[in-house]
Every structure is written in C-alpha cells, then in structure tokens.
C-alpha cells in the first residue's frame, strides 16, 4: 500500500481499552497528545483515565458500532470472541469509517499466519482495503498472574512442565509497538512477531517472582494428569487445556523463539521477565 498519506493525527479508537494491553495503548496515546476514544459495552463504568472519550459498542452486535467508529482516524482492534461470525460485519464497519487499523493478533509458526480466529480476522482485514499492521505477540507474561493466588497463599506454584522455556513478553512492549504502528506510516503492511528478550523456564519464573517480592516461591511439579484435572476445573474448555499441555510439553525440548522486533521497532530492548515481575510485584505479595 502507498505510504504517502500523513499518519493519523485526530482521534484513535481503542477496543479492549481496559485490558492488559489496551490500557497501556490508551496511556501511551494520551502521553503522545492524541485524542483517544475507547469502545466498551459499559462506558459508564469503564475504569479509564481522564480525557478519554468512552462510547458504547459490542463486537457481538455490529449494528451498535457505527457511532463508535464515526470520525476516527485509526482503530486498535482486539478481537474479544472465539467465534468470527460477526467479524466480517465489524471489519466492514471499520473500513467504512476510517483508513488504518492495528490488529492485536497472535504469533504463528515463524512468520506464517496464526491459526484460529486470529488468522481469520487477519484475512478479513487484508481484503478490506484498510491500511493495516498486525501485531503478533507470543506468550503474554500477564498469564503468569494465574499463579498469584497460590503464591500469595503459601508461596508455592503447583504447575506442570517446570522446564518449559518461555520468551514471555511484557504487555507494555506490545502496546508500544502498537502505538508506533498507529502513529507512523512506515509500519503499514507489516506483521510483527513479538517476544521477550530471553528464555526463562516456568520454574525460573517462580523463582524470580520470589526474589522480587522478597519471599521464597517454590515450584511443585504437577504430573500432566494432575494438571489436566486442575485446569479442566479452572478453565472448563477441554480442547484449550489439551492444547496448553501439549505446548508446554514441547517447550521443554523446544523453547519458544526469541525475536528482537520490539527493539527494531521502538529502539528499546524488550523488557525482561524480571522487569515484568517488578511491575506486578503487588499482585503476588500476601494481602
């Protein structure tokens, strides 16, 4: 696509604005003196910073989206559903009202398109005529917050595959790349695979959290069978549980890849897992 048009300077719409990544996108756009509009199902109760315009919108009901997209120069899109049944109508609505979209997708195998709904939405966006950038993070460090209750209660992480090597990424780094793509023309047509800067095993993650909060955190290895039972009770989705267990098992011998895309795009290396733990130390300390 041609990149001669000026970058958006008006209003940018952020979906998922109260989520782990979206709240950083909102803050960084405000810091850049950009007008921010946040779309949410419940605008009256959304915990957003002062200066953010909040509007109602529901991806499950595309007919509610016209007012949210009207008059915006770009959209940060997080697809919140496992189904893509309404995605064609949503992408069409975006394309009718604006010209640029940054889509929070997921990492595929190497540079390939991700499977599942992430890839399906990418295809729709490519066909829409929008100026697009795909931000494809690997594992989110924020998923480690799932251990917080165990750590706060007795300082133990009971989980499978402690030797699984992860290259988890800080949510603020995902947001920074996304904001650059929203504000700079040179990212149009790019698909950025993002990871943290290092491999840290799951057991090492527990140890680092303990060092950060000043309390020993032990790793207690669960067998796959024990983990399956626990995760089915917690997550409910059998296919998701089986996918997670297979992925962690594979990461023992084949750790997640490392990319340096965050540094290439932003000029600053991706934050380490220890930095993420420092930023979230309060989530793991006893209350």
C-alpha positions in Angstrom: 0.0 0.0 0.0 1.2 3.5 -0.6 2.6 5.3 2.4 2.4 8.9 1.3 -0.6 10.0 3.3 0.1 11.6 6.7 -0.2 9.5 9.8 -3.4 9.8 11.9 -3.4 13.0 14.0 -7.1 13.1 15.1 -8.9 10.6 17.1 -7.9 6.9 17.6 -10.4 4.3 18.7 -9.1 1.7 21.2 -11.0 -1.6 21.7 -10.2 -3.7 24.7 -9.2 -0.4 26.4 -9.4 -1.7 29.9 -7.5 -4.9 29.2 -3.8 -5.8 29.9 -2.6 -4.3 26.6 -5.3 -1.8 25.8 -4.9 0.2 29.0 -1.2 0.8 28.0 -2.2 1.7 24.5 -4.6 4.3 25.9 -2.0 5.7 28.3 0.7 5.9 25.7 -1.6 7.6 23.1 -2.6 10.2 25.8 1.1 10.8 26.5 1.6 11.4 22.8 -1.2 14.1 23.0 -3.6 12.0 20.8 -7.4 12.1 21.2 -8.5 8.7 22.4 -11.9 7.1 22.1 -12.5 3.8 24.0 -15.2 1.4 23.0 -16.8 -0.7 25.7 -20.0 -2.5 26.4 -20.4 -0.4 29.6 -19.0 3.1 29.1 -20.5 4.4 32.3 -18.5 2.0 34.5 -15.2 1.6 32.4 -12.2 2.5 34.6 -10.4 4.8 32.1 -8.1 7.8 32.6 -9.4 11.4 32.4 -9.6 12.7 28.9 -10.6 9.5 27.3 -13.9 9.6 25.4 -15.9 6.4 26.1 -18.6 5.1 23.7 -20.8 2.0 23.7 -20.1 -0.8 21.2 -20.4 -4.6 21.2 -18.5 -6.8 18.7 -21.2 -9.4 19.0 -23.7 -6.8 17.7 -22.1 -5.0 14.7 -25.1 -2.7 14.4 -24.0 -0.9 17.6 -20.6 0.1 16.2 -21.3 2.9 13.7 -21.2 5.7 16.3 -18.0 4.3 17.8 -16.1 4.3 14.5 -17.5 7.6 13.2 -14.9 10.3 12.8 -11.9 8.2 13.9 -8.6 8.2 12.1 -7.4 4.8 13.2 -8.5 1.8 15.2 -6.7 -0.5 17.6 -8.6 -3.8 17.3 -8.5 -6.6 19.8 -10.9 -9.4 18.8 -12.6 -10.5 22.0 -14.5 -13.6 20.8 -13.5 -17.1 19.9 -16.1 -17.1 17.0 -15.6 -14.9 13.9 -19.2 -15.0 12.9 -19.6 -11.2 13.3 -16.1 -10.3 12.2 -16.9 -9.6 8.5 -19.5 -7.0 9.6 -17.2 -5.5 12.1 -14.3 -5.1 9.7 -16.7 -3.7 7.1 -17.9 -1.1 9.6 -14.3 -0.1 10.4 -13.4 0.2 6.7 -16.4 2.5 6.1 -15.3 5.0 8.8 -11.5 5.0 8.9 -8.5 4.0 6.9 -6.0 2.5 9.4 -6.1 -0.5 11.7 -3.7 -2.1 14.0 -4.8 -5.6 14.9 -3.6 -7.4 18.0 -3.2 -10.9 16.6 -1.0 -13.8 17.8 2.3 -15.3 16.8 2.2 -18.1 14.2 4.9 -20.6 13.2 7.8 -18.3 12.3 6.4 -15.6 10.1 3.4 -17.5 9.0 -0.2 -16.5 9.7 -1.6 -17.7 13.0 -4.2 -20.4 13.2 -7.7 -19.9 14.5 -9.7 -16.7 14.8 -6.6 -14.6 14.8 -5.7 -15.7 11.3 -9.3 -15.5 10.1 -9.6 -11.8 11.2 -6.2 -11.0 9.5 -7.5 -12.3 6.2 -10.7 -10.2 6.5 -8.6 -7.1 7.3 -6.2 -7.7 4.3 -9.2 -7.9 2.0 -10.9 -4.7 3.4 -8.7 -2.1 1.7 -7.6 -0.7 5.1 -4.0 0.3 5.9 -3.1 -2.5 8.3 -0.4 -3.6 10.7 -0.6 -7.0 12.5 1.0 -7.2 16.0 1.6 -10.8 16.7 2.9 -11.4 20.3 3.9 -14.8 21.6 3.2 -15.8 25.2 1.9 -12.9 27.5 3.8 -12.5 30.7 0.4 -11.5 32.3 -0.7 -15.1 32.0 1.6 -15.8 35.0 -0.9 -13.8 37.1 -2.8 -17.1 37.1 -0.3 -18.2 39.8 -0.9 -15.2 42.0 -3.4 -16.9 44.4 -1.0 -19.8 45.0 1.9 -17.6 45.6 0.1 -15.2 47.9 -1.4 -18.1 49.9 1.6 -20.3 50.6 4.5 -19.4 48.3 4.2 -22.4 46.1 3.5 -22.8 42.4 1.9 -26.1 41.6 2.1 -26.4 37.8 3.2 -28.8 35.1 6.4 -28.7 33.0 8.7 -26.5 35.0 11.4 -26.9 32.4 9.3 -25.4 29.6 11.2 -22.5 28.2 9.2 -19.3 27.6 10.0 -16.0 25.9 7.2 -14.1 27.6 6.5 -10.5 26.6 5.6 -7.6 28.8 2.2 -6.1 27.8 3.6 -2.6 27.8 6.0 -3.6 25.0 3.1 -4.9 22.9 1.4 -1.6 23.5 4.4 0.4 22.5 4.8 -1.4 19.2 1.0 -1.0 18.6 1.1 2.8 19.3 4.1 3.2 16.9 2.1 1.4 14.2 -1.0 3.6 14.8 1.1 6.8 14.6 3.7 6.1 11.9 3.2 5.3 8.2 6.3 3.1 7.9 4.5 0.2 9.6 1.7 -0.2 7.1 1.6 -3.7 5.8 3.9 -5.1 8.5 3.3 -8.2 10.6 5.4 -8.0 13.7 6.1 -11.1 15.8 6.9 -10.0 19.3 8.6 -11.8 22.2 10.5 -11.0 25.3 14.3 -10.8 25.1 15.2 -14.1 26.8 14.2 -17.7 27.6 13.0 -18.2 31.2 11.6 -21.6 32.2 8.4 -21.7 34.1 10.2 -22.9 37.3 12.7 -20.0 36.9 9.7 -17.6 36.6 8.5 -18.7 40.0 12.0 -18.2 41.5 12.3 -14.7 40.0 8.9 -13.7 41.4 10.1 -14.8 44.8 13.2 -12.8 44.6 11.3 -9.7 43.5 8.7 -9.9 46.4 11.3 -11.0 49.0 9.8 -14.3 49.7 10.8 -17.8 48.6 8.5 -19.2 46.0 8.8 -22.9 45.5 8.0 -24.9 42.3 5.9 -28.1 42.9 5.8 -30.1 39.7 2.4 -31.4 38.8 2.0 -34.5 36.6 0.2 -33.9 33.3 -2.7 -36.0 34.7 -2.9 -33.8 37.8 -2.6 -30.7 35.8 -5.3 -31.8 33.4 -7.8 -32.3 36.2 -7.0 -28.9 37.8 -7.1 -27.0 34.5 -10.3 -28.5 33.4 -11.9 -27.4 36.7 -10.4 -23.9 36.3 -10.8 -23.3 32.5 -13.6 -25.7 31.5 -12.6 -25.9 27.8 -11.1 -29.4 27.2 -9.6 -28.6 23.8 -7.9 -25.5 25.3 -6.4 -27.5 28.2 -5.1 -30.2 25.9 -3.5 -27.6 23.6 -1.8 -25.9 26.5 -0.4 -29.1 27.9 0.9 -30.2 24.5 2.5 -26.8 24.0 4.2 -26.7 27.4 5.5 -30.3 26.9 7.0 -29.3 23.6 8.7 -26.2 25.1 10.8 -28.4 27.4 13.0 -29.5 24.5 12.0 -26.7 22.1 11.8 -23.4 23.9 9.8 -20.6 22.4 11.6 -18.5 19.8 13.1 -15.1 20.6 12.6 -12.1 18.3 14.2 -8.7 18.6 11.3 -6.9 16.9 10.4 -4.8 19.9 13.9 -3.2 19.8 13.8 -2.9 16.0 10.5 -1.0 16.0 10.9 1.1 19.2 14.7 1.5 19.6 14.5 0.0 23.1 15.0 -3.7 24.0 12.0 -5.6 25.2 11.6 -5.7 28.9 12.8 -8.8 30.8 10.7 -11.1 32.8 12.2 -9.8 36.0 11.1 -6.3 35.0 7.6 -7.6 34.4 7.7 -9.2 37.9 8.8 -6.0 39.4 6.0 -4.1 37.8 3.5 -6.7 39.1 5.0 -7.4 42.5 2.0 -6.2 44.3 -0.1 -8.9 42.6 2.0 -11.6 44.2 2.5 -10.3 47.7 0.2 -11.5 50.6 -2.7 -9.1 51.2 
